[in-house]
Amino acid sequence: MENMIFCQSCSMPLSEDAQFGKNADGSKNDDYCCYCYPNGAFNSPNETMEEMIESCIPHVLEANIYPDAESARKMMQEFFPTLKRWRSA
């Protein structure tokens, strides 16, 4: 897991070029996923870290990453502050 690349906004694992976001010039953005950063800007620029966590919970539960919403929320509350987008938030 230490070599994995994660979106620095939502923590989605990024393993294929299509999963990466795009810069304004259409080039690949190495920090963010295609959902958070589709065209050179955040899809939801005013979204808070807490809102991002809540929007991610259904996706991680569907992928069976965490056993329940509370476990997912707790782990994301610990991990998200280490991500580039939320470090200063």
C-alpha positions in Angstrom: 0.0 0.0 0.0 3.0 2.3 0.5 3.6 2.5 -3.3 -0.1 3.2 -4.1 -1.1 6.6 -5.4 -4.2 8.1 -3.9 -6.3 11.1 -5.0 -5.1 13.9 -2.7 -8.8 15.0 -2.2 -10.9 11.8 -1.9 -8.3 9.1 -1.3 -9.4 7.0 -4.3 -6.6 4.7 -5.4 -5.2 5.8 -8.8 -3.8 3.0 -10.8 -4.9 3.7 -14.4 -4.4 6.9 -16.4 -8.2 7.2 -16.9 -8.6 7.6 -13.2 -6.4 10.7 -12.9 -7.9 14.2 -13.2 -7.0 16.6 -15.9 -5.3 20.0 -15.8 -6.8 23.0 -17.6 -4.6 22.2 -20.7 -5.9 18.6 -20.8 -2.8 17.0 -19.4 -2.9 14.4 -16.6 -3.0 15.8 -13.1 -0.8 13.6 -10.9 -2.5 14.5 -7.6 -6.2 14.3 -8.1 -8.8 11.8 -9.6 -11.1 12.4 -12.5 -14.0 12.9 -10.2 -12.5 15.5 -7.9 -10.5 17.4 -10.6 -11.9 16.8 -14.0 -10.9 19.9 -16.0 -8.2 21.9 -14.2 -10.3 22.7 -11.1 -12.0 20.9 -8.3 -15.5 19.7 -9.2 -16.8 21.0 -5.8 -14.4 23.8 -4.9 -16.3 24.8 -1.7 -16.8 21.3 -0.4 -15.4 20.8 3.1 -13.4 17.8 4.2 -16.3 16.6 6.3 -18.6 16.8 3.3 -16.1 14.9 1.2 -15.9 12.1 3.8 -19.7 11.8 3.9 -19.8 11.6 0.1 -17.1 8.9 0.0 -18.7 6.6 2.6 -21.3 5.0 0.2 -18.5 4.3 -2.3 -16.2 2.6 0.1 -19.0 0.6 1.6 -20.0 -0.6 -1.9 -16.4 -1.7 -2.5 -16.3 -3.5 0.9 -13.3 -1.5 2.0 -14.8 -0.9 5.5 -17.3 -3.1 7.4 -19.7 -0.2 8.2 -20.2 3.6 7.9 -18.8 4.4 11.3 -15.6 2.5 10.7 -15.2 4.2 7.3 -15.9 7.7 8.8 -13.4 7.1 11.6 -10.6 6.0 9.3 -11.2 8.8 6.8 -11.2 11.4 9.6 -7.7 10.2 10.4 -6.4 9.8 6.9 -7.9 12.8 5.0 -6.0 15.5 7.0 -2.8 14.0 5.5 -4.0 14.5 1.9 -2.7 17.6 0.0 -6.2 19.2 -0.4 -7.0 19.0 3.3 -3.6 19.6 5.0 -4.3 23.3 5.7 -8.0 23.0 6.1 
